[in-house]
Amino acid sequence: MKNQRWQEACDLALDGYRATAERPRRKAQAKERIIMLFKEYLAASARAPDYCLGPIVKCLITIGELELLWTQLWERLQNKSLYLQHITEHIENDNIHRVSPTISQALVEHWLEISPTKLEEIILKLDWTCLDLNQVLKAAKRYKLYRAQIYLNTHALNDYSSPLTELIPLVAQEPSAVGNSLLVYISSCLAGRGYPSGEIPTDIVQNVKHEVLRCLTSLHSN
């Protein structure tokens, strides 16, 4: 730390944290050491806070100090896009499943500009409760992110029929993209599984199956 070799300092600090295993007192000390390292890093890198950003982000995620990640680090940065790329990598690797509302909105805007397809993968990895539903549902419909649209309708809105009534009419226009997503969705619902993963809550499984079958067999509908 004295020589500002942050990469090595982070590696050593994380090694020490992991080596504590199930010893609570030692683990708490190692965690405090990493928080101290983070504060030293912020103070020393005030003019160039992007330097060695990846290892610092990894440290905070490993010790579960996400609030420091969403507030003090985010507010200090000049290069927000680099930060968002590091956060994206940790979402993709299943290291985190929730981000703060501010970060989630910034993530959506960032990936909409670069790759809406990538954004869809991120949405499917995140807990929907940390997302701005209005923002992501609009993006999903505008950029034809069908899997994200189904995921948000079912998990956030508890609506299992809208994905069918809204997307089946689009099959003729984009048969492969929509059709594949719908087939997987329908088979998941009829098997009691969530989309794209997990399980439908047991108390509504039968209702969901009935609702999906009713939509598919209705003679007078969209």
Disulfide bonds with the S-S distance in Angstrom:
none
